[in-house]
Amino acid sequence: MVIYMEYAIAKVSTKGQIVIPNALRRDIRTGDEFLMVKDQGRIILKNMKNLASDLRNDFVFAEKVEKAWQEYDKGKFENKSKDDFLKELRAC
């Protein structure tokens, strides 16, 4: 079994941005979103369009939950009736 890999070197700008070299972005389109995982000194990018749709939805939901907790921790939250809360939850 032969595994084909491409590699390139990129620098981080003063704004924390990294340009993906042209040779590696042939299949990447403007607006594509990437899952970034940092693990033991590595950063792995995974194009979200290639993830299973239910997994992508899980990440979107987890992001919404995290933002909600951050707002709650700042004291910014709304009191809602159970019915209003469930209605909004079902809309997610």
mmCIF file of the C-alpha atoms, coordinates in Angstrom:
data_MODEL
# 
_entry.id   MODEL 
# 
loop_
_atom_site.group_PDB 
_atom_site.id 
_atom_site.type_symbol 
_atom_site.label_atom_id 
_atom_site.label_alt_id 
_atom_site.label_comp_id 
_atom_site.label_asym_id 
_atom_site.label_entity_id 
_atom_site.label_seq_id 
_atom_site.pdbx_PDB_ins_code 
_atom_site.Cartn_x 
_atom_site.Cartn_y 
_atom_site.Cartn_z 
_atom_site.occupancy 
_atom_site.B_iso_or_equiv 
_atom_site.pdbx_formal_charge 
_atom_site.auth_seq_id 
_atom_site.auth_comp_id 
_atom_site.auth_asym_id 
_atom_site.auth_atom_id 
_atom_site.pdbx_PDB_model_num 
ATOM 1  C CA . MET A 1 1  ? 0.000   0.000  0.000  1.00 0.00 ? 1  MET A CA 1 
ATOM 2  C CA . VAL A 1 2  ? 1.457   3.332  -1.073 1.00 0.00 ? 2  VAL A CA 1 
ATOM 3  C CA . ILE A 1 3  ? 0.471   6.441  0.860  1.00 0.00 ? 3  ILE A CA 1 
ATOM 4  C CA . TYR A 1 4  ? 0.763   9.680  -1.080 1.00 0.00 ? 4  TYR A CA 1 
ATOM 5  C CA . MET A 1 5  ? 1.337   12.814 0.952  1.00 0.00 ? 5  MET A CA 1 
ATOM 6  C CA . GLU A 1 6  ? 2.101   16.386 0.027  1.00 0.00 ? 6  GLU A CA 1 
ATOM 7  C CA . TYR A 1 7  ? 3.797   18.836 2.334  1.00 0.00 ? 7  TYR A CA 1 
ATOM 8  C CA . ALA A 1 8  ? 4.852   22.460 2.390  1.00 0.00 ? 8  ALA A CA 1 
ATOM 9  C CA . ILE A 1 9  ? 6.159   25.013 4.842  1.00 0.00 ? 9  ILE A CA 1 
ATOM 10 C CA . ALA A 1 10 ? 4.218   28.102 5.883  1.00 0.00 ? 10 ALA A CA 1 
ATOM 11 C CA . LYS A 1 11 ? 4.927   30.950 8.290  1.00 0.00 ? 11 LYS A CA 1 
ATOM 12 C CA . VAL A 1 12 ? 2.625   32.492 10.866 1.00 0.00 ? 12 VAL A CA 1 
ATOM 13 C CA . SER A 1 13 ? 2.003   36.224 10.313 1.00 0.00 ? 13 SER A CA 1 
ATOM 14 C CA . THR A 1 14 ? 2.011   38.816 13.085 1.00 0.00 ? 14 THR A CA 1 
ATOM 15 C CA . LYS A 1 15 ? -1.799  38.484 13.072 1.00 0.00 ? 15 LYS A CA 1 
ATOM 16 C CA . GLY A 1 16 ? -1.611  34.726 13.688 1.00 0.00 ? 16 GLY A CA 1 
ATOM 17 C CA . GLN A 1 17 ? -2.598  33.901 10.107 1.00 0.00 ? 17 GLN A CA 1 
ATOM 18 C CA . ILE A 1 18 ? -1.175  31.057 8.071  1.00 0.00 ? 18 ILE A CA 1 
ATOM 19 C CA . VAL A 1 19 ? -1.379  30.945 4.288  1.00 0.00 ? 19 VAL A CA 1 
ATOM 20 C CA . ILE A 1 20 ? -1.916  27.445 2.946  1.00 0.00 ? 20 ILE A CA 1 
ATOM 21 C CA . PRO A 1 21 ? 0.571   27.077 0.095  1.00 0.00 ? 21 PRO A CA 1 
ATOM 22 C CA . ASN A 1 22 ? -0.975  26.964 -3.383 1.00 0.00 ? 22 ASN A CA 1 
ATOM 23 C CA . ALA A 1 23 ? 0.209   23.400 -4.014 1.00 0.00 ? 23 ALA A CA 1 
ATOM 24 C CA . LEU A 1 24 ? -1.843  22.179 -1.022 1.00 0.00 ? 24 LEU A CA 1 
ATOM 25 C CA . ARG A 1 25 ? -5.036  24.155 -1.582 1.00 0.00 ? 25 ARG A CA 1 
ATOM 26 C CA . ARG A 1 26 ? -6.130  22.899 -4.991 1.00 0.00 ? 26 ARG A CA 1 
ATOM 27 C CA . ASP A 1 27 ? -9.275  21.324 -3.492 1.00 0.00 ? 27 ASP A CA 1 
ATOM 28 C CA . ILE A 1 28 ? -9.986  24.163 -1.066 1.00 0.00 ? 28 ILE A CA 1 
ATOM 29 C CA . ARG A 1 29 ? -12.597 26.786 -1.923 1.00 0.00 ? 29 ARG A CA 1 
ATOM 30 C CA . THR A 1 30 ? -13.181 30.256 -0.507 1.00 0.00 ? 30 THR A CA 1 
ATOM 31 C CA . GLY A 1 31 ? -15.401 29.932 2.556  1.00 0.00 ? 31 GLY A CA 1 
ATOM 32 C CA . ASP A 1 32 ? -14.464 26.326 3.348  1.00 0.00 ? 32 ASP A CA 1 
ATOM 33 C CA . GLU A 1 33 ? -14.380 25.687 7.090  1.00 0.00 ? 33 GLU A CA 1 
ATOM 34 C CA . PHE A 1 34 ? -11.791 23.559 8.855  1.00 0.00 ? 34 PHE A CA 1 
ATOM 35 C CA . LEU A 1 35 ? -11.747 21.638 12.098 1.00 0.00 ? 35 LEU A CA 1 
ATOM 36 C CA . MET A 1 36 ? -8.460  22.381 13.860 1.00 0.00 ? 36 MET A CA 1 
ATOM 37 C CA . VAL A 1 37 ? -7.092  19.956 16.423 1.00 0.00 ? 37 VAL A CA 1 
ATOM 38 C CA . LYS A 1 38 ? -3.977  20.679 18.482 1.00 0.00 ? 38 LYS A CA 1 
ATOM 39 C CA . ASP A 1 39 ? -2.376  17.603 19.975 1.00 0.00 ? 39 ASP A CA 1 
ATOM 40 C CA . GLN A 1 40 ? 1.128   17.174 21.369 1.00 0.00 ? 40 GLN A CA 1 
ATOM 41 C CA . GLY A 1 41 ? 2.748   19.889 19.274 1.00 0.00 ? 41 GLY A CA 1 
ATOM 42 C CA . ARG A 1 42 ? 0.810   19.090 16.092 1.00 0.00 ? 42 ARG A CA 1 
ATOM 43 C CA . ILE A 1 43 ? -1.989  21.059 14.519 1.00 0.00 ? 43 ILE A CA 1 
ATOM 44 C CA . ILE A 1 44 ? -4.236  19.052 12.255 1.00 0.00 ? 44 ILE A CA 1 
ATOM 45 C CA . LEU A 1 45 ? -6.654  20.669 9.783  1.00 0.00 ? 45 LEU A CA 1 
ATOM 46 C CA . LYS A 1 46 ? -9.655  18.717 8.514  1.00 0.00 ? 46 LYS A CA 1 
ATOM 47 C CA . ASN A 1 47 ? -11.972 20.228 5.907  1.00 0.00 ? 47 ASN A CA 1 
ATOM 48 C CA . MET A 1 48 ? -15.458 20.278 7.413  1.00 0.00 ? 48 MET A CA 1 
ATOM 49 C CA . LYS A 1 49 ? -17.099 19.439 4.074  1.00 0.00 ? 49 LYS A CA 1 
ATOM 50 C CA . ASN A 1 50 ? -15.444 16.033 4.230  1.00 0.00 ? 50 ASN A CA 1 
ATOM 51 C CA . LEU A 1 51 ? -16.768 15.192 7.677  1.00 0.00 ? 51 LEU A CA 1 
ATOM 52 C CA . ALA A 1 52 ? -19.945 13.196 8.053  1.00 0.00 ? 52 ALA A CA 1 
ATOM 53 C CA . SER A 1 53 ? -22.870 15.611 8.191  1.00 0.00 ? 53 SER A CA 1 
ATOM 54 C CA . ASP A 1 54 ? -23.991 14.396 11.612 1.00 0.00 ? 54 ASP A CA 1 
ATOM 55 C CA . LEU A 1 55 ? -20.481 14.898 13.005 1.00 0.00 ? 55 LEU A CA 1 
ATOM 56 C CA . ARG A 1 56 ? -20.393 18.405 11.533 1.00 0.00 ? 56 ARG A CA 1 
ATOM 57 C CA . ASN A 1 57 ? -23.748 19.133 13.155 1.00 0.00 ? 57 ASN A CA 1 
ATOM 58 C CA . ASP A 1 58 ? -22.365 17.868 16.469 1.00 0.00 ? 58 ASP A CA 1 
ATOM 59 C CA . PHE A 1 59 ? -19.470 20.330 16.243 1.00 0.00 ? 59 PHE A CA 1 
ATOM 60 C CA . VAL A 1 60 ? -21.812 23.196 15.358 1.00 0.00 ? 60 VAL A CA 1 
ATOM 61 C CA . PHE A 1 61 ? -24.026 22.312 18.318 1.00 0.00 ? 61 PHE A CA 1 
ATOM 62 C CA . ALA A 1 62 ? -21.027 22.028 20.662 1.00 0.00 ? 62 ALA A CA 1 
ATOM 63 C CA . GLU A 1 63 ? -19.852 25.472 19.542 1.00 0.00 ? 63 GLU A CA 1 
ATOM 64 C CA . LYS A 1 64 ? -23.286 26.952 20.268 1.00 0.00 ? 64 LYS A CA 1 
ATOM 65 C CA . VAL A 1 65 ? -23.334 25.335 23.700 1.00 0.00 ? 65 VAL A CA 1 
ATOM 66 C CA . GLU A 1 66 ? -19.853 26.660 24.502 1.00 0.00 ? 66 GLU A CA 1 
ATOM 67 C CA . LYS A 1 67 ? -20.866 30.190 23.481 1.00 0.00 ? 67 LYS A CA 1 
ATOM 68 C CA . ALA A 1 68 ? -24.002 29.925 25.605 1.00 0.00 ? 68 ALA A CA 1 
ATOM 69 C CA . TRP A 1 69 ? -21.948 28.880 28.662 1.00 0.00 ? 69 TRP A CA 1 
ATOM 70 C CA . GLN A 1 70 ? -19.565 31.795 28.088 1.00 0.00 ? 70 GLN A CA 1 
ATOM 71 C CA . GLU A 1 71 ? -22.522 34.201 28.015 1.00 0.00 ? 71 GLU A CA 1 
ATOM 72 C CA . TYR A 1 72 ? -23.972 32.562 31.133 1.00 0.00 ? 72 TYR A CA 1 
ATOM 73 C CA . ASP A 1 73 ? -20.624 32.926 32.932 1.00 0.00 ? 73 ASP A CA 1 
ATOM 74 C CA . LYS A 1 74 ? -20.637 36.639 32.044 1.00 0.00 ? 74 LYS A CA 1 
ATOM 75 C CA . GLY A 1 75 ? -24.106 36.980 33.566 1.00 0.00 ? 75 GLY A CA 1 
ATOM 76 C CA . LYS A 1 76 ? -25.762 37.403 30.192 1.00 0.00 ? 76 LYS A CA 1 
ATOM 77 C CA . PHE A 1 77 ? -28.683 35.031 29.886 1.00 0.00 ? 77 PHE A CA 1 
ATOM 78 C CA . GLU A 1 78 ? -32.409 35.122 29.417 1.00 0.00 ? 78 GLU A CA 1 
ATOM 79 C CA . ASN A 1 79 ? -35.134 33.701 31.590 1.00 0.00 ? 79 ASN A CA 1 
ATOM 80 C CA . LYS A 1 80 ? -37.574 31.740 29.444 1.00 0.00 ? 80 LYS A CA 1 
ATOM 81 C CA . SER A 1 81 ? -40.547 29.573 30.031 1.00 0.00 ? 81 SER A CA 1 
ATOM 82 C CA . LYS A 1 82 ? -40.040 25.850 29.571 1.00 0.00 ? 82 LYS A CA 1 
ATOM 83 C CA . ASP A 1 83 ? -42.153 25.914 26.394 1.00 0.00 ? 83 ASP A CA 1 
ATOM 84 C CA . ASP A 1 84 ? -40.192 28.815 24.869 1.00 0.00 ? 84 ASP A CA 1 
ATOM 85 C CA . PHE A 1 85 ? -36.919 27.141 25.762 1.00 0.00 ? 85 PHE A CA 1 
ATOM 86 C CA . LEU A 1 86 ? -37.958 23.822 24.195 1.00 0.00 ? 86 LEU A CA 1 
ATOM 87 C CA . LYS A 1 87 ? -39.261 25.590 21.097 1.00 0.00 ? 87 LYS A CA 1 
ATOM 88 C CA . GLU A 1 88 ? -35.909 27.336 20.607 1.00 0.00 ? 88 GLU A CA 1 
ATOM 89 C CA . LEU A 1 89 ? -33.999 24.126 21.342 1.00 0.00 ? 89 LEU A CA 1 
ATOM 90 C CA . ARG A 1 90 ? -35.980 22.211 18.695 1.00 0.00 ? 90 ARG A CA 1 
ATOM 91 C CA . ALA A 1 91 ? -35.158 24.901 16.133 1.00 0.00 ? 91 ALA A CA 1 
ATOM 92 C CA . CYS A 1 92 ? -31.423 24.132 16.450 1.00 0.00 ? 92 CYS A CA 1 
# 
